[in-house]
Amino acid sequence: MTKVLTLRIDPVLLEKAEARAARLGVDRAQYVRSLIEEDVAEGSGKPVSRFASSDLAGLYEGSGKAATNQEVRNRLRRGR
């Protein structure tokens, strides 16, 4: 049995997705299903390790610098 998925999407992005689906000769629903199927198939391999500095938000007192991934890595190396 299939389930229904509802999502909110920016109108501009929806317009682009519908245009892409039309160029591929499929309807919007089939286009979205195919994207999910491709992503799930690709994701079945080894997970990619990613650095996520958002987990460290608020950990350091402000230095006036933006909290970029590189800045957080530097601070972690320095032990601060």
C-alpha contacts under 8 A as a table, 3 or more apart, distances in Angstrom:
res1	aa1	res2	aa2	distance
9	I	13	L	6.79
9	I	14	L	6.31
10	D	13	L	5.32
10	D	14	L	6.20
11	P	14	L	4.97
11	P	15	E	6.12
12	V	15	E	5.11
12	V	16	K	6.37
13	L	16	K	5.08
13	L	17	A	6.13
14	L	17	A	5.00
14	L	18	E	6.07
15	E	18	E	5.20
15	E	19	A	6.19
16	K	19	A	5.08
16	K	20	R	6.16
17	A	20	R	5.06
17	A	21	A	6.12
17	A	28	R	7.27
18	E	21	A	5.04
18	E	22	A	6.15
18	E	27	D	7.63
18	E	28	R	5.73
19	A	22	A	5.08
19	A	23	R	6.27
20	R	23	R	5.08
20	R	24	L	6.30
21	A	24	L	5.05
21	A	25	G	6.14
21	A	26	V	5.28
21	A	27	D	5.85
21	A	28	R	5.75
21	A	31	Y	5.60
22	A	25	G	4.90
22	A	26	V	5.87
22	A	27	D	6.68
22	A	28	R	7.93
23	R	26	V	7.82
26	V	30	Q	6.08
26	V	31	Y	6.28
27	D	30	Q	5.44
27	D	31	Y	6.26
28	R	31	Y	5.09
28	R	32	V	6.29
29	A	32	V	5.23
29	A	33	R	6.13
30	Q	33	R	5.01
30	Q	34	S	6.03
31	Y	34	S	5.19
31	Y	35	L	6.37
32	V	35	L	5.15
32	V	36	I	6.35
33	R	36	I	5.16
33	R	37	E	6.07
34	S	37	E	5.00
34	S	38	E	6.06
35	L	38	E	5.20
35	L	39	D	6.14
36	I	39	D	5.12
36	I	40	V	6.06
37	E	40	V	5.22
37	E	41	A	6.11
38	E	41	A	5.14
38	E	42	E	6.15
39	D	42	E	5.12
39	D	43	G	5.94
40	V	43	G	4.97
40	V	44	S	6.39
41	A	44	S	5.52
42	E	45	G	6.58
43	G	46	K	7.54
43	G	47	P	7.06
44	S	47	P	7.89
51	F	69	N	7.35
52	A	55	D	6.05
52	A	56	L	7.89
52	A	69	N	7.38
53	S	56	L	5.21
53	S	57	A	6.81
53	S	67	A	7.81
53	S	68	T	7.40
53	S	69	N	5.67
53	S	72	V	6.75
54	S	57	A	5.17
56	L	59	L	5.36
56	L	60	Y	8.00
57	A	60	Y	7.66
58	G	61	E	7.12
60	Y	80	R	7.58
62	G	65	K	7.25
65	K	71	E	7.86
66	A	71	E	7.56
67	A	71	E	6.08
67	A	72	V	6.51
68	T	71	E	5.16
68	T	72	V	6.36
69	N	72	V	5.25
69	N	73	R	6.17
70	Q	73	R	5.06
70	Q	74	N	6.16
71	E	74	N	5.12
71	E	75	R	6.29
72	V	75	R	5.10
72	V	76	L	6.13
73	R	76	L	5.08
73	R	77	R	6.23
74	N	77	R	5.17
74	N	78	R	6.31
75	R	78	R	5.04
75	R	79	G	6.14
75	R	80	R	5.31
76	L	79	G	4.96
76	L	80	R	5.95
77	R	80	R	7.77
